[in-house]
Amino acid sequence: MTSQSLKLALNVYSHNRSAMFGTIVLAIVILMALIGPWIAPHDPAQQFSDDILTPPLWHSAGDFKYFLGTDDLGRDLLSRILFGARLSLKLTLIVVFIAALIGILLGALTAFLSATVRSLVMRMMDLLLSLPSLLLAIAIVAVIGPGLPNAIYAVIIVLIPQFVRVTQSAISEELSKDYVMAAKLDGANRTRLLFNHVWPNIVPAIIVQLTFSFSTALLDIAALGFLGLGAQPPMAEWGTMLSESRAFIQFAPWTMTLPGLAIFLTVLSINLVGDGLRDALDPRLNR
């Protein structure tokens, strides 16, 4: 992207109200995750046996010691949600980084292979993409076994085909353009062609895919934790917290509502940012 197109993209993004709302919410979530250990009032695993299922502060039976109440073991929900934000975002970042690295490399390699090999690889990717990501992740964990490390591997495998497809399609589209043909005639080899000419023009597509992959990874990790296939109790992970509180939804709804709300707001903000980036980085808007 040129400096002019970047300025235009930033201008379009800054005037997108929903994108700016998502940016603010996401920034708050990230900030809470970063400073959570220092502002959490209690240890997330500490149990207060005399304060089991204490309602949030705004409830008539609430306690100032527990702003968001406690769960069935007397653990402070605010502390667990803050530590859960740190864990969930850290896992999501690791998963997306690894999946993006592998998927982009495979996609770039595939784009320069012969038509037959490229078609075969992309049909395999399409087969994986035809399955719902969560269903595929559950199937993989069922094969390799439950647990947080295996859940991470499963989500990485689920995300790789998305990056392969986006990267390969973007590179193939650029390779058909006149400026690439001119570079070939000028003697550019594949490496120079990719990094000096093609890569700067596919970065916007990669950025948008990265953004949406964050929401997919976060949801899949939380869902696997909820199903008991990912993070295991007493780990403070949002999906696991939802799973632990299912039995108390009728008479202690805050134990399930608050972690669910944290997941909802985080995923919503990521998707709003992704929509804003997609609109801002659309080449048709940068003419």
C-alpha positions as CSV (number, residue, x, y, z in Angstrom):
1,M,0.0,0.0,0.0
2,T,1.2,3.5,-0.8
3,S,1.2,6.2,1.8
4,Q,-1.7,7.9,0.0
5,S,-3.9,4.7,0.0
6,L,-3.0,4.1,3.7
7,K,-4.1,7.6,4.6
8,L,-7.4,7.1,2.7
9,A,-7.9,3.7,4.4
10,L,-7.4,5.3,7.8
11,N,-9.8,8.1,6.9
12,V,-12.5,5.6,5.8
13,Y,-11.9,3.5,9.0
14,S,-12.1,6.5,11.3
15,H,-15.4,7.5,9.9
16,N,-16.9,4.1,10.4
17,R,-18.8,4.4,13.7
18,S,-19.3,0.7,14.2
19,A,-15.6,0.0,13.6
20,M,-14.6,2.7,16.0
21,F,-17.0,1.3,18.6
22,G,-15.4,-2.1,18.1
23,T,-11.9,-0.6,18.4
24,I,-12.7,1.1,21.7
25,V,-14.3,-2.1,23.2
26,L,-11.4,-4.3,21.9
27,A,-8.9,-1.8,23.3
28,I,-10.6,-2.0,26.7
29,V,-10.6,-5.8,26.7
30,I,-6.9,-5.9,25.7
31,L,-6.1,-3.4,28.5
32,M,-8.0,-5.4,31.1
33,A,-6.1,-8.5,29.9
34,L,-2.8,-6.8,30.2
35,I,-3.3,-5.2,33.7
36,G,-5.7,-7.9,35.0
37,P,-3.2,-9.5,37.4
38,W,-2.5,-6.1,39.0
39,I,-6.1,-4.9,39.4
40,A,-7.8,-8.2,40.2
41,P,-9.1,-8.0,43.8
42,H,-8.4,-11.7,44.5
43,D,-6.6,-14.7,43.3
44,P,-8.8,-16.4,40.7
45,A,-8.4,-19.8,42.3
46,Q,-9.0,-18.6,45.9
47,Q,-12.1,-20.0,47.4
48,F,-14.2,-18.1,50.0
49,S,-16.3,-20.9,51.6
50,D,-18.5,-18.4,53.5
51,D,-19.4,-16.4,50.3
52,I,-20.6,-19.1,47.9
53,L,-22.8,-17.8,45.0
54,T,-22.7,-14.2,46.3
55,P,-24.6,-11.9,43.8
56,P,-23.0,-9.0,42.1
57,L,-22.7,-5.6,43.9
58,W,-25.8,-4.1,42.3
59,H,-28.0,-7.0,43.7
60,S,-29.7,-6.4,47.0
61,A,-27.6,-9.2,48.5
62,G,-24.4,-8.1,46.9
63,D,-21.1,-7.6,48.8
64,F,-18.6,-4.8,48.2
65,K,-15.8,-7.4,48.4
66,Y,-17.1,-9.1,45.2
67,F,-18.1,-6.6,42.5
68,L,-19.3,-9.2,40.1
69,G,-20.2,-11.8,42.7
70,T,-18.8,-15.3,43.3
71,D,-19.3,-18.7,41.8
72,D,-20.4,-22.0,43.3
73,L,-16.9,-22.5,45.0
74,G,-16.8,-18.9,46.4
75,R,-14.3,-17.7,43.8
76,D,-14.4,-14.0,42.8
77,L,-15.9,-13.7,39.3
78,L,-14.3,-10.4,38.5
79,S,-10.8,-11.8,39.2
80,R,-11.6,-14.9,37.1
81,I,-12.9,-12.9,34.2
82,L,-9.9,-10.7,34.2
83,F,-7.5,-13.6,34.3
84,G,-9.7,-15.4,31.7
85,A,-9.3,-12.4,29.4
86,R,-5.5,-12.7,29.7
87,L,-5.6,-16.4,29.0
88,S,-8.1,-16.4,26.2
89,L,-6.5,-13.6,24.3
90,K,-3.0,-15.1,24.8
91,L,-4.1,-18.4,23.5
92,T,-6.0,-16.8,20.6
93,L,-2.9,-14.8,19.6
94,I,-0.6,-17.9,19.7
95,V,-3.1,-19.9,17.6
96,V,-3.6,-17.2,15.0
97,F,0.1,-16.4,14.7
98,I,1.0,-20.1,14.1
99,A,-1.9,-20.7,11.7
100,A,-1.2,-17.5,9.8
101,L,2.5,-18.3,9.5
102,I,1.9,-21.9,8.2
103,G,-1.1,-20.9,6.0
104,I,0.6,-17.9,4.4
105,L,3.7,-19.9,3.5
106,L,1.6,-22.8,2.1
107,G,-0.6,-20.4,0.2
108,A,2.4,-18.6,-1.3
109,L,4.0,-21.8,-2.3
110,T,0.8,-23.2,-3.8
111,A,0.3,-20.1,-5.9
112,F,3.7,-20.7,-7.7
113,L,3.2,-24.4,-8.3
114,S,1.9,-26.1,-11.4
115,A,-1.9,-25.8,-12.2
116,T,-2.4,-29.5,-11.4
117,V,-0.7,-29.5,-8.0
118,R,-2.3,-26.2,-7.1
119,S,-5.8,-27.5,-8.0
120,L,-5.2,-30.6,-5.9
121,V,-4.0,-28.6,-2.9
122,M,-6.9,-26.1,-3.1
123,R,-9.5,-28.9,-3.4
124,M,-8.1,-30.3,-0.1
125,M,-8.4,-26.9,1.5
126,D,-11.9,-26.5,0.2
127,L,-12.9,-29.8,1.7
128,L,-11.6,-28.7,5.1
129,L,-13.3,-25.3,4.7
130,S,-16.6,-26.9,3.8
131,L,-16.8,-28.3,7.4
132,P,-17.9,-25.9,10.3
133,S,-14.7,-24.9,12.1
134,L,-16.0,-26.0,15.5
135,L,-17.2,-29.4,14.3
136,L,-13.8,-30.0,12.7
137,A,-12.0,-28.9,15.9
138,I,-14.1,-31.2,18.0
139,A,-13.4,-34.1,15.6
140,I,-9.6,-33.4,15.8
141,V,-9.7,-33.2,19.6
142,A,-11.7,-36.4,19.7
143,V,-8.9,-38.2,17.8
144,I,-5.9,-36.7,19.6
145,G,-7.5,-36.4,23.0
146,P,-8.9,-33.6,25.2
147,G,-6.9,-31.0,26.9
148,L,-5.7,-27.4,26.3
149,P,-2.6,-28.2,24.2
150,N,-4.6,-30.5,21.9
151,A,-7.4,-27.9,21.7
152,I,-4.8,-25.4,20.5
153,Y,-3.5,-27.8,17.9
154,A,-7.0,-28.4,16.7
155,V,-7.8,-24.8,16.3
156,I,-4.5,-24.2,14.5
157,I,-5.4,-26.9,12.0
158,V,-8.9,-25.5,11.5
159,L,-7.5,-22.0,10.7
160,I,-4.7,-23.0,8.3
161,P,-6.9,-23.6,5.3
162,Q,-8.4,-20.2,5.6
163,F,-5.0,-18.5,5.3
164,V,-4.0,-20.8,2.5
165,R,-7.1,-20.0,0.5
166,V,-6.9,-16.2,1.1
167,T,-3.1,-16.1,0.3
168,Q,-3.3,-18.3,-2.8
169,S,-6.3,-16.4,-4.2
170,A,-4.7,-13.0,-3.6
171,I,-1.3,-14.0,-5.1
172,S,-2.9,-15.6,-8.1
173,E,-5.0,-12.5,-8.7
174,E,-1.9,-10.3,-8.6
175,L,0.1,-12.6,-10.8
176,S,-2.4,-12.0,-13.6
177,K,-1.8,-8.3,-13.6
178,D,0.3,-6.3,-16.0
179,Y,2.8,-4.9,-13.5
180,V,3.8,-8.5,-12.6
181,M,4.2,-9.4,-16.3
182,A,6.4,-6.3,-16.6
183,A,8.5,-7.4,-13.6
184,K,8.9,-10.9,-15.2
185,L,10.1,-9.3,-18.4
186,D,12.5,-7.3,-16.4
187,G,14.1,-10.5,-15.1
188,A,12.5,-10.7,-11.6
189,N,12.7,-14.2,-10.1
190,R,9.9,-15.7,-8.0
191,T,11.4,-14.6,-4.7
192,R,11.8,-11.0,-5.9
193,L,8.4,-11.1,-7.6
194,L,6.7,-12.2,-4.4
195,F,8.4,-10.0,-1.8
196,N,9.0,-6.8,-3.9
197,H,5.9,-6.7,-6.1
198,V,3.1,-9.1,-5.0
199,W,3.4,-9.1,-1.2
200,P,2.8,-5.3,-0.6
201,N,-0.5,-5.6,-2.6
202,I,-1.9,-8.6,-0.7
203,V,-1.2,-7.3,2.8
204,P,-4.7,-5.8,3.1
205,A,-6.3,-9.2,2.4
206,I,-4.1,-10.9,4.9
207,I,-4.8,-8.2,7.6
208,V,-8.6,-8.7,7.2
209,Q,-8.2,-12.5,7.4
210,L,-6.1,-12.2,10.5
211,T,-8.8,-10.1,12.2
212,F,-11.6,-12.5,11.5
213,S,-9.5,-15.4,12.4
214,F,-9.1,-13.9,15.9
215,S,-12.8,-14.1,16.5
216,T,-13.0,-17.7,15.1
217,A,-10.1,-18.8,17.3
218,L,-11.5,-17.2,20.4
219,L,-15.0,-18.8,19.9
220,D,-13.6,-22.2,19.1
221,I,-11.2,-22.2,22.1
222,A,-14.1,-21.1,24.4
223,A,-16.5,-23.7,22.8
224,L,-13.9,-26.5,23.3
225,G,-13.5,-25.4,26.9
226,F,-17.3,-25.3,27.4
227,L,-17.5,-28.9,26.1
228,G,-14.7,-30.1,28.4
229,L,-12.3,-30.7,25.5
230,G,-10.1,-27.6,26.0
231,A,-9.0,-25.9,29.2
232,Q,-9.8,-27.9,32.3
233,P,-11.1,-26.6,35.7
234,P,-10.0,-24.8,37.8
235,M,-8.3,-22.8,35.0
236,A,-9.8,-19.4,34.6
237,E,-10.8,-19.6,30.9
238,W,-14.1,-18.1,29.7
239,G,-15.4,-21.3,28.0
240,T,-14.6,-23.4,31.1
241,M,-16.2,-20.9,33.4
242,L,-19.4,-21.2,31.3
243,S,-19.3,-25.0,31.5
244,E,-18.8,-24.9,35.3
245,S,-21.8,-22.6,35.8
246,R,-24.4,-24.4,33.7
247,A,-26.0,-26.0,36.7
248,F,-26.6,-22.6,38.4
249,I,-28.1,-20.7,35.5
250,Q,-31.6,-20.6,37.1
251,F,-30.8,-19.4,40.6
252,A,-27.3,-17.8,40.1
253,P,-27.5,-16.5,36.5
254,W,-24.6,-14.1,36.9
255,T,-22.1,-17.0,37.1
256,M,-22.9,-17.8,33.4
257,T,-24.1,-14.5,32.1
258,L,-21.0,-12.5,32.9
259,P,-18.4,-14.8,31.2
260,G,-20.8,-15.2,28.3
261,L,-21.0,-11.4,28.0
262,A,-17.2,-11.1,28.0
263,I,-17.0,-13.6,25.1
264,F,-19.8,-11.8,23.2
265,L,-18.4,-8.3,23.6
266,T,-14.9,-9.5,22.6
267,V,-16.0,-11.4,19.5
268,L,-18.4,-8.6,18.5
269,S,-15.7,-6.0,18.8
270,I,-13.2,-8.1,16.7
271,N,-15.8,-8.6,14.0
272,L,-16.7,-4.9,13.9
273,V,-13.0,-4.1,13.6
274,G,-12.7,-6.7,10.8
275,D,-15.7,-5.3,8.9
276,G,-14.2,-1.8,9.2
277,L,-10.8,-2.9,8.0
278,R,-12.4,-4.8,5.1
279,D,-14.3,-1.7,4.0
280,A,-11.3,0.6,4.5
281,L,-8.8,-1.7,2.7
282,D,-11.1,-2.5,-0.2
283,P,-9.1,-1.5,-3.4
284,R,-12.3,-0.1,-4.9
285,L,-12.4,2.5,-2.2
286,N,-8.7,3.4,-2.6
287,R,-8.9,4.7,-6.2
